[in-house]
Amino acid sequence: MDNLYKALLLTAAVALGTGCSTHNAASDLASKKALEQATSAEIVAREQGRYEISGFKVATWNTEHFAYPSDTGCRPRTSKEIAAMKAYVAGLGASVIALQEVASTQALDLVFPESEWDLVFSARPDSPSYECRESGFTSTQQKVAFAIRKGTQILDVQQNDQLALHKVGLRYGLAVTVETPLGPTAMLNVHLKSGCFVDDYTASDKDSCQTLAQQIPVIEQWLTEHQSLAMPYMVLGDFNHRLASADNYLASRLTSDKYDVDIATRHLVGCHPRYPEPIDHILIGGVKAASIASTAHVYKYDGMNGSTPHDKSLKAQEKAMLSDHCAVSVTLM
């Protein structure tokens, strides 16, 4: 039995012991059945060769209002959905995952068991809650975090509060330096201001674009500092900005001669059926990035593939999504 298969079985075992202490016997039985189904799906996927881990994979994933307890907040989830998220994470085969929209370490524990992952969490203070538009529930926190597979050496952790601009509701950045096949590699996890989807954010008078314009220099300063260290470095996460657009000013600025950066995910198509222009990206510098960019991949959820562009099909695809974002990854070699 290989290590991945053991990990999948361990994931299922941990999952069966996870959750609120108030579950009754019926809900425990339903959760157990859902987890058994998810574990079976993992094993089938493994046998089909879809879960092989090769190289050192780094991913980013916005988990969309990932809360604890899981059935609260703006994106309440069932135990079956939590089990599916576990299977999805196993399918990524990643050594490092930058996460966005996570409420707490307790939420992460539901999908990233302590036996397999080290968790690094944002130190941003909690912001005021609000009423969710769709569920009518009370919102939970949106913070960034890293899940780092056990055995990966963590060399440094830095909280980046500058990205919050001293404004309530904006997210901190979170940086780690880990040992990779490229040597010590710095990674900055970001979740930038939403709402600025124009090609040139500097030419817009929208509040969201003006906020983004204040966040970009923070990222540029981080890039400049790490460029001088002669080491590989990455900025990854939810940019809330269409860097893949051919005329995107920020993309051209970051990839100019001033910064030794490549947008490794720029050629990808987003997974959301209604919003194909991706906003989740991985930037890498300090290394020849062409071969790394060729490994970039977007991970659709089960039930999303093979659809036609009819409204009914689009709704079916959206229903299959465990989050309104899919994970993207690159492999460091």
N, C-alpha and C positions, 0 to 999 in steps of 0.2 A: 504494500500500500504506500503510494508516494506521499510526500509531505502535503501537497495541495489537497489530496483526498482526505487526509487526516484533518486538515484545517477546516474543510467543509463540514465534516462530521462534528468537529468541536464547535463550530459556529452554531450548528443546530442544537447541540447540547446546551450551550450557554443561553441560546434564545429561549429554550423551554423554561429556563429558570429566571427569565427577565420579565419585568412588568410590574404593575401595581399590585400591592398586597390585597386589594379588595376584590380581585377576580373571583367569581363564583365557579362552581364545578363545571357548569355548562360552557362558560366562556373559556375556561382552561382547556376543555376538550376541543372546542373550536379552534383555539390557538394552536394546540398540538397538531391537529389535522392540517391546518394551513402551513405550519412549519415543516411537517413531514412532506407535504406536496412541494414546497419550495426546495427542500433538500434533495428530493428526488429529481427535480429539474436541474439542480446543480450537478448531480452525478451524471445525468444524461448528457449535459453540456460538456462535462469533462471527458466523457467517453467519445464524444464527437470531436474532441480536440479544440473546443472553443475557449477553454479556460487555461491554456498553457501560459506560463509566466516565462518570458525570455527577456534578457537585458534588464535594465533598471528603469522601470516605467514611472513617470511622474504625471499625475492627473490633476485636474481641477473640476469641481462639481458644486454647483449651487443646488442645495437640497430643498429649497423652497419652504420656508417657515417650518423647519424641523424642530419640533417641540417635545417637551416631556412634561406630563404624560403625553403620549403620542396622539391621543384623540382630542387634543386641545389646540387652541390657536387658529390661525388663518388657513392652515392646511391640515386639518385633522386626518389621522391615518388609522386604519384598522391594523390588527395584528398580522393579517395576511399581507398587507402592504409593507409592513416592517420586515417580514420574512422575505418578501420580494426584493427589498432594498439590500438585505444581507446577500442575497444571491447575486444581485447586480454588482455589489462591491467585489465579491469573489471573482466575478467575470472580468473586472477591470485588470486584475493581476498587477496592481500598482504597488510600488514600494512607498511612495509618498502621495498623499491626496490632499490638495488644498480645498477647503470646504467653505462655503458661504451660506448665510441665513440659518445658522445654528443657534438655538436658544441657550443651550447649556451642555456641560459635559455629560449630564445624565441622559440627554437626548442622544449624544454620540455613543454612549455605552450600549444603546439598544442595537446598534448596527456594527460597532467596532469594539468587540470584546477585549478586555484588558489583557487577556492571555495572548492576543495576537498583535495588538496595536499600542503604541505610545501616542497619547493625545496632547497637543499643545493648543491652548485656548486663548482667545483674545481677552485682554484685561479691561476692555472698555466698560465703563459703568453702565448700568441699565438705563434705558431711556423710557419715557412715559409710554404707556400702552394706549391703544385705540381700538375702536370697534371694527372688526374685519368686515369687508364689503360683502362677501359671499356667505360665510358661515354665520355671521352675526356674533361670533365668539369674541373674546378679548385677545388682542394680539400678544405674541410672545417676542422675545428679543431676537434681533438679527445680528449675529456676530460671525467673525471668521475664525477658522481653526485649521489645524493640520492633524491628519491621521498618518502616523509613520509606522511602517511595519516593524515589528520586533526584529532586532538584529541589525537595523540600520543605525549607524552611529550619529547621534545628534551632537553637534559641536557647539552650537550657539543658538540662542533665542533672543529676539529683540521685538518689543512692542513698538509699533509705529503710530503714535497718537496724532502726528502731524496731519495725516490724511483726514482726520475728523474736523479739522479747521476750527476747533473749539465750538462746534455747532451740535446741538442736540439732534440725535438721529443718524448722523453720519457715522460710518464705520471706521474703526482703526484698521491700519494695516498690521500684518503679523509676519515677521521674518524669521526663518530658521536657516542655519547652515548645517548641512548633512554630508556625510561621506558618500560619494557616488563613484562610478567607474571613471569619471572625469577628475576625481579628486574632490576636496572640499568644495561644495557648491552652495551658494547663497540663493535663497528663494523668498521672494516677497509676495505674500498673499493679499490681494486687493478686492474690494467690492466698492466700486466707485458710484458716484451720484447717478441716479436713474433719470431718464427723461430727455437727454440730449442726444438725439439721433440724426443730427444734421452732419453734413460732411465737414464743415469748418466750425468748430465750437467757438472759435474766437470772433466769428462774425455774427453770432446770435445774441439777442438780448434776453433770451429765456433765462429764468432764474437757474434752471438746472444746468444750462451751459456755462453760466457765469460761475457756478459752484465748481463744475468740472474744471474750468480754467484755473481755479485756485488749487485744485488737487494735482494737476499735471506737473507743476514745478516740484512738488514733493517727490513724485516718482522720478523725475529727471535728476534731482539731486541724489537720490538713492542710486540711480544708474551711474552717475558720474563718480560717486564714491567707490562703487564696486569695480568700475572700469579701471580705476587706478590700482586695484589690489592684485591684478593679474591672476584672477581666478574666474571660473565659470559662475554666472549669475542668471537668475530667472525672475521675471515678474509674471505672475499668473493669477487668474481669477475671473470675476465678473466685471468687465470694464464698462458695461452698460453703454457701449459705444461701438459703432460698426467699423471696426478697424479693417475689415476685409473689403470694404468699398474701395474701388479703384481711385476715387478722388478724395479719400479721407485725409484730412490735413494732419491729424494726430499721427496716423500711421506713417505718413511721409516724414514727419518731424522725428519720430523715434528711430526710423531706419536711415536717417541721414548720416553723413560722415561724422557728425558730432558724437553719435552713440554707436558703439559696436554691438548693435542689436538686430536680431532677426525675429519677425513675427512668425513663429514656426507653424501656427495654426491658421494662417491667413487664407490658405487655399481651401479650407474646409467649408462645407455647407452646414448650416445649423440644423438641428434635428427637429425643431418645433415646426409642425406642418403649416402654421400660419405666419411664422416669422423666420424665413430661411437664412437671413443674414445673421451670422453668429456674433454674439457679444462676449462669449467666454473665450479667452485666449491665453496662450503661453508665449511669452517673449523670452528669448535666450541670448546671452552675450558672453563674451570672453572665450569663445570657442567657435570653430568652424561649424556653422549650424545647418549647412545644406543637407547633410545626411540625417541629422536629427529631424529636420522639417519633413523629410520623406516618411518618417515613422508616425507623424501626427494622425490621430484617429478620433472619430466621434462615436460614442456608444449609444445607439438607440435602445429603447426598452423593448422587451418582448411584446409582440402584438403590433408593433409600429411598421414593420417591413412589408413590402409587397402590396401597398395600398395605392388606390387611384385617387386623383385630385378632385373627387366629388365631396360635397359637404358632409354627407353621411360618413364617408371614409375619413375625412378630416376629424370629425367628432370622435370616431373610433380610435384614431391615432392619439388624439389628446387624452382620451379616457385611459389609454394604455400607459401614459406617462406617469412615472412615480414622482416626478418633479417637473416644473415647467422649463427646466434646463436639463440637458444631457451632459454627462461627463465627457471631457476631451483629454487626450494624453499625448505625450511624446516619450520616446525611449532613448535614454542616454547610454551611449556605447563607447 
